[in-house]
Amino acid sequence: MEPEISIVIVTWNGRQHLQTCLSSVAAQIAVRAETIVVDNGSTDGTAEYVRSQFPWVRLVALGENRGFAGGNNAGVREARGHLVAFLNNDTAADAGWLRALAAAVDERSRCALVTSRIVYMHDPDTIDSAGDGVLRWGGAFKRHHGEPASAALVSQEVFGVCGAACMMPKAVFEELGGFDEDFFASHEDVDLSYRARLRGYRCRYVADAVVRHVGSATLGTVSPSSVFHGQRNLEWVYFKDTPASLLWKTLPGHIVYDVAAGVHFARIGMLGPYLRAKAAAAVRLPRMLRKRAVVQRGRRVDAAAIGSLLETKWLSTKIREKQFDASMRERVVEK
């Protein structure tokens, strides 16, 4: 029988996580699903391991690392399900995860994107993400990041999905053009959600769809790579997706936001990756502006509808997020 859902898992030198992840996928209940593992040119024997230990998995072995965006796009091209679910390799999904997400998709009301309650693997009582939010001055954040799991028990509409554990109809993903492969890793889910919003699609956070997540297993919690990709890509999201009237209104604030971020990264010894990120964003900005023209031509909602979804309390939101991440980093160092 054809699967209802195709689960796409991208991995790069993450063999150590796959036993836990794939075992949880195999235990999903009341769904008809296929599992596709995309190996992004790993050098740790991932492809051979999957072939020998998980023969029920469809393996897509790429010859190079195409990042989260390119890897997931390659996986979706092989997908046979009506719905596609994206799952990070360093996760373990509760048995009812897929069923809960699939039940929340409502294409008639254009609620096409659904996202999970992601908690930490080492501390399931703490939230990693309850969907993504976007700041009015640019940048994004994880809803309820670092808060008790009890803070996100109510399913509700949110701005966008967290790519670590989410779902949407394959046709919608293809209509949106998939993940933007220029992003490579970081913010590609924010960009996809923003483009979906511009086309009138909605996103719902599903509290019953629970996934445990190691968190930043590839990029690192705060590493030069995570800072570079995050700070470069947030610029691309802002200039590519923000409607023109909102862009001009928020541009002065966006500059303030960037300066504040620069001060923060200088304090933690990451000024170099931050500056390289902004330079790289500027170099490819003309390419993003060409993409912007295409994105904005396809917009079906007005700027006011988008503006009402953006978080205005950027400073308190980011301070709370950074403080929690700093405490996480200190705990890792102590270990």
N, C-alpha and C positions, 0 to 999 in steps of 0.2 A: 504493500500500500504506500501511496505517496505520503510523505510527512506533512503535518500541518505546519510545523515550525522547524526552521534550520538554525541551529546554534553555532555561531562562529566564534572560535577561540584563537586568537593570535598569540604566538609565543616566539620569543627570541632568547635563546640560551636560558630557558626557564624550565628545563627538564625536571628539576627538583620539586616543582609545584604541580606537575600534571597528574600524579597519582591521586592527590586530594581532589583536584578540580574535576577530573574526568569521572571519578567514583561518584561524586555528588551529582553530576549530570546523568549518569547511568541510573541513579535512584529517583529521577523525576517521576511523579505519578500523574495518571489521568491525562496524558498528552501523547501525541504521536509525533516524535521528533527525530531528526538526524543531527549528528554532531560532526562539524567540520573543524579540524585543527589546521591552521595555517602556520607553517614553520618558516620564519623570516630568515632563512639562511643560517640557522644555528650551527655552532661548532661544538656543541656539547653532546652530540648523538641523539638529539631530540627526535629526528625523523625515524631513525632505526628503532628507538624506544617505543614510539607510538605504533609503528607497524607490528612490532612483536608482542607488545603487551595489551594493545587496544585495537584488535582487528575490526571491531565494529565502527571505528572512527574513520571518517573520510579524511585522508591526509592531503593537503595541498602544500607541496614542498617547493618553496621559492629559492632561487639561486642567490638572492641578495636580501638584505634587510630593507624592506620598504616602509618600515615604521608601522605604527598602529593604524594609520589611515590607509596606506596602500595594502597592508595585509588584510584588513577587514574588507576592503573593496574586492580583493582577489577571492576571498571566501564567499562573499555574496554572489559573485558570478557563478559559483558552483552550486549555490543553494537551490533546492527544489521546493521548499516550503512556501506557503502563502505569507507567513510571518518570518522575520529574521530576528533572532536574539543575539546580542553581543555580550560576551562574557570574558573578563580578564582571566589570564591563566593562573593568577595567584589568588583564586577565590574558591569558596565552597558554598554552593547554593543549597538552601533548604529544599526538602523534597517537593514542596508545593510551589516553588518559585515560578516555574514556567507557566503552570496553570493560572496562578494569580495574575501574572502579567498579561497573558492572552485574554483573560476574562475582562480586563480593563480597556482593551482596544475597542473603540467604537467608531468605525469609519463613517457611519451616517452622521454623527455629530462632529466629524473631523478631529476626534480625539485619537490621533494616529500614533503618537509617540508615548510610550509608557516607561517609567523608570523605577528602580528598586530602592528598598531600604537597605543600604550598605553599611554594615557594622564591621568593626575590626576583628580580625581572626584571633588576636591575642586577648581581646577584650570585647566580647559581643554586646556588652552593655553600653558601649560608646559608639556613636555614629561617625562614620567616615563621610557619607553623603546621603542626602534625601532628595536628590535631584539637584540641578544646577540653577543658579540665579545669575543675572547679569546686572552690573552696576550702571547707573545712568551716565557716569563719567568714563565708562570703559572698564574692561576687566570683568572677571567672573568670579563666582564663589560657590562653594559647596553648601547647600542648605543644612543647617543644624550640625555642621562639622564640629566634632569634639564634644557635642552635648550628649546627655543620657539618651539611650534608645527610646525611653518613654516619652521624649519630647516630640517624636515624629510618629505617633500611633494613628494619625488621621490621614487618610488618603485625600489628596486635593490636587487642583491644577497648579502647575509650577511652570517656570519659564522654559526649562529644557531638561534633557536627559543627561545622566552621567554615563559615559560610554563604557564604564567598567561592568555595567549590568543593566541592559535596557532592551527594548523591543519595538518594532514597528513593522507595518506591512512592507514586503519586499518591493511592491510597486511604488510606494511612497519614497522609499530609499532611492530607487532608481530615478523617479521623477526629480528628486532633489540633486541628482548627479553624484550621490554617494558622499563619502568623506573627501575633503579637499586634500589631495596627496602632497601639496606644497607644505602643509602643516607638519607632516611626518609624525609627530607625537605632541600632545598637549593642545587643548582648545579645539581640536577637530570636532568634538561632540558639541561644544558651544556653538561653533560655526554652523554645524548641521541643524541644530535646534533653532538657531536664529533664522536661517533660511526657510525652515519649515514654518516658523511663525509668520514670516513675511508673506508666505503663500496661504495663510489662513488656517494652518493646522494647529492643533492644540496638543499639550503635553500634560500627562497626569502622573503624579507620584503615587505608587501603590504600596501602602504600608505593609501589606501581608506578603509581599514578594521580598523575602529576606535573603541576603547574600553576605557571607563573611569574607573579608578582604584583608590580605596581608598589607597592601598599600604601598604604592611606589616601588614595587620590586624591581622594575627595570630602570626608571629614571632616578630613583632615590628621592627621599622626602625633601631635602634641600641640598641639591648637588649642582655643580656647574652646568650639567646638561639640562636639569629640570628648570633652572633659572633661565638659561638661554632660550629654550623652546617656549617656555611659558611667557616670557617677556616679549619675545619676538611675535609670537602668534596672537597675543591679545591685541597688539596693534593691528594686525591683519583683520581680525574679527571686527574691530571698531570701525576701521575705514572701509571695509568691504560691505558690511551688513547694515550699518546704522543709516536709516532714512535721512535724506539731505537736511530737512528742517531740524531734526534732532541733532544731527552732526554739528551744524553751525551753532546751535544753542549750547551744546555741551563741550565744544572744543576747548574753551578756556579752562574748564574744569578738568578735562582730560590731561591737559598740560600739567596742572597742579598735581593730579594723580600720579603722573609719571615722575615728577620731581620727588614726591613723597616716597615713591617706590625706590627711586635711586638712593635716597638717604637711608632707607631701611636696608637695602642690599649692601651699601657701603659699610654699615654698622656690623653686619654679620660676615664681612670679608668676601662678598660676592659682587663687588662693583664691576670687576672685569667682565664676567659673563653677562651682567646687566647691560653694560655699554656695547658689548659685541652684539647682543640681541637687538638693541635699538638700531644699530648700524645696519644689521642684516635686514631688519624690517624696512628700513628706508630704501635700501638698494632694490628690493623687490616690490616696493610700493606701486610703481607704475603697472606691474603685472596684476596686482590686487585691484587696482582701480579699473582695469579692463574687465576683471571678473565682476567688480561691483556693478558695472553698467548692465551686465547680464542679469545679475541678482535683482537689481532694482526694477528692471523692466518686467520681471515676473512677479512683482509685489502685488498682492491682492487686498491688503489691509492698509489703512492710513497710519501715518506716523503717530497719531494720538493713541491708537490702539496699542502700538508697540511701547510707547512712552509710559503708559499706565502699568506695564509689566516690569519696568526697570526699578531696581532698588536705589533709593536716594541716599540712604545712610551708608555711604561708602567707607568712611573712616572707621566707624565703630565696627562695621562688618569685617573689614580687613585686619584691624588690630586684633579682634577676637580670634580670627583664623590664624594669624601669624603667631600669636601667643601660644595657641594650642600646638601648632607645628613645632615651635621651639621647645616646648616641654617634651614632645615626642622625641625630638632629636637628642635631648639631654638624657632621656631614658635609654636610648639606643647606645649612646656613648658610655653610660654607666655600666651597661651589660658587657 
